[in-house]
Each structure stands twice: as C-alpha cells, then as structure tokens.
C-alpha cells in the first residue's frame, strides 16, 4: 500500500466521482480507476458500490476513509514538526473566530508586522464553529468546544449604549427591566452576542423589543453611532465605537458579561507559527483588559 494510493482514495471518497477526481488530481481517468481497483484488491474488499457509471462510498469505504484521514493527518503533522526545526515562524494558520470581529483585523496586522511570512486561513461561522477544522479558535460558545484545550482570554462586562437625548441617559446605571419598552438595536438571532443578551432579558422578565436587526456587526455598530436606539455593547472588544452623543451605562441587575476563550485541538500538533500566534493572542487580550 502506497501513500499516493491513500491520497487518491481520499479524493475519490469525498467526491464520489472518478472523472472529477481525476481532473483535480491531474491524472487520467483510467489510471485513477486502476489505482482504486488495485487498492481494493490489496485490501480484499470493495470500498465503493458501483451503479453504472456512478460510484458511492460504502460502509467499508467509510470506515477505511476515517483511518486513512487519521494517518494522513499524522503524516502531515510529522512534516510540520520537522519543518518547525528550522525555527522560522512561517506557514499558514487556520484561525477561526465567532466573536470580537471588530478587533481581529488589527490584531492580525500587528502579528504579521512581526512575522510577515505567516499567512492565515480565516473562518468566521457562528452557526457551526465546532465543525470547522482549525488550529486556533476564539469563541464565546457557552459550552466550549469538544476535544479542545482552552484558556480564557477575557471576561468582559456588557453595558448599555444610550443616546443622550434618551431620558435613561441621565441615570448613573440601569436595571435591565427599565429598558423593557425601549427599541433595541441588535444582531440577528444565531449570533453569540444576541443569544447572550436575549438570555439576560429573559432573566429580567421580558422579551426585547428589537427595532433594528442586522447580520452584520459593523452595521449594528454604525446604527448605534447614529443614535438610532439603545443597544447592548461589550465594554472592551467594542470599545471606541461610540462618540460623545452616546452614554455607556453599567447594568446593575442582572450583571451582564461574556467570556471569550481561546481553543486548540488536544490531539493535534500545533506548529511553530500557530504556537507563536497563540502566545500573541494571550498577550494581546491581556493588554486589552488593562486598556493598553
């Protein structure tokens, strides 16, 4: 059994299409078909069910694919480990985040000023963070991510942004029930921050009255700056989005905050670039907490 056979099998298993896989692998269709047939012969088992010109990965094939991908991942990590012995911070980091999107671009810019040979594959998927293949992930997922190690980067207070022409702005702080009849600017359901703030309102005994709702955090921040309503604001990661026309009021009851964590896979070799970026993230968020 050769490494090339396993790589070819993995490609065909995912596409279930010999013609497409041959094009992707830049080999002829007959040659690829022969590789798969020889592999099956060597294993003594069919990995695909043939239905005319169509192929479909069968139960044996799915079990074998799982083992093949684990083996290929191990080989890839071994290659990365050997590569790290050169002691140069370079390569690609798979970085996932579902929170703090307003500060991520500047954070990456500062890191690449130090390590210009590092590139990034960025994923920003709030709905399915757990399914993403990543080296490092910054998340506020309430239950964390399965199969990872983690460290809390930040626990930040969430405050209420109130335009100065709103009577509430004269208060030193507010209780959440005081905004039950106010129009709120908010992210749509499915965003981590929206899930948090809806839960806070539920504890306070009301359903929030949303007057502006958007999928885009930047749009929400723009509406807040324009004074189009009141809004929950993370006090650190959204710091600086308001001006003198907006007051930020502490919320007394219930106390509102969120935890932001950094995760990495337990059984995954973390390359030198990713390890360096991990330390940079920890230091960056520590400075944020101190207001540096």
SULSULUR-V769166 format. One record per residue. N is the residue number from 1. NEAR is the number of other ideal C-beta (glycine too) atoms within 10 Angstrom. Layout:
<<N	NEAR> <N	NEAR>>
This chain:
<<1	11> <2	11> <3	10> <4	11> <5	15> <6	19> <7	15> <8	20> <9	25> <10	17> <11	18> <12	27> <13	20> <14	14> <15	16> <16	15> <17	15> <18	19> <19	12> <20	14> <21	23> <22	20> <23	13> <24	14> <25	16> <26	6> <27	17> <28	10> <29	13> <30	10> <31	11> <32	21> <33	17> <34	12> <35	19> <36	20> <37	12> <38	13> <39	19> <40	17> <41	10> <42	11> <43	13> <44	6> <45	13> <46	14> <47	22> <48	20> <49	14> <50	10> <51	8> <52	5> <53	8> <54	11> <55	21> <56	10> <57	18> <58	15> <59	9> <60	15> <61	22> <62	11> <63	12> <64	21> <65	18> <66	10> <67	10> <68	19> <69	14> <70	11> <71	13> <72	14> <73	14> <74	12> <75	13> <76	11> <77	15> <78	11> <79	12> <80	16> <81	13> <82	9> <83	14> <84	19> <85	8> <86	9> <87	6> <88	13> <89	19> <90	15> <91	17> <92	13> <93	23> <94	15> <95	21> <96	21> <97	23> <98	22> <99	27> <100	22> <101	16> <102	16> <103	19> <104	17> <105	10> <106	10> <107	19> <108	17> <109	9> <110	11> <111	20> <112	14> <113	8> <114	10> <115	17> <116	10> <117	10> <118	20> <119	11> <120	16> <121	12> <122	13> <123	17> <124	13> <125	12> <126	20> <127	9> <128	9> <129	22> <130	17> <131	8> <132	14> <133	11> <134	23> <135	23> <136	20> <137	24> <138	24> <139	25> <140	25> <141	17> <142	11> <143	6> <144	13> <145	19> <146	8> <147	10> <148	19> <149	12> <150	14> <151	12> <152	11> <153	23> <154	22> <155	12> <156	23> <157	15> <158	20> <159	21> <160	25> <161	22> <162	26> <163	18> <164	12> <165	8> <166	16> <167	7> <168	16> <169	18> <170	10> <171	16> <172	8> <173	12> <174	20> <175	12> <176	22> <177	14> <178	17> <179	24> <180	13> <181	8> <182	17> <183	15> <184	18> <185	24> <186	24> <187	22> <188	12> <189	10> <190	10> <191	21> <192	18> <193	22> <194	19> <195	16> <196	19> <197	23> <198	16> <199	13> <200	18> <201	21> <202	12> <203	13> <204	18> <205	9> <206	13> <207	9> <208	20> <209	14> <210	16> <211	14> <212	16> <213	15> <214	16> <215	11> <216	12> <217	17> <218	11> <219	14> <220	26> <221	20> <222	14> <223	18> <224	23> <225	14> <226	13> <227	18> <228	15> <229	20> <230	25> <231	27> <232	28> <233	27> <234	23> <235	14> <236	18> <237	22> <238	25> <239	15> <240	8> <241	19> <242	19> <243	8> <244	6> <245	12> <246	20> <247	19> <248	15> <249	20> <250	15> <251	21> <252	14> <253	13> <254	15> <255	11> <256	24> <257	16> <258	21> <259	16> <260	22> <261	19> <262	20> <263	22> <264	18> <265	16> <266	10> <267	10> <268	16> <269	17> <270	20> <271	21> <272	20> <273	24> <274	23> <275	17> <276	17> <277	25> <278	17> <279	9> <280	16> <281	18> <282	13> <283	10> <284	18> <285	23> <286	12> <287	9> <288	19> <289	12> <290	7> <291	7> <292	7>>
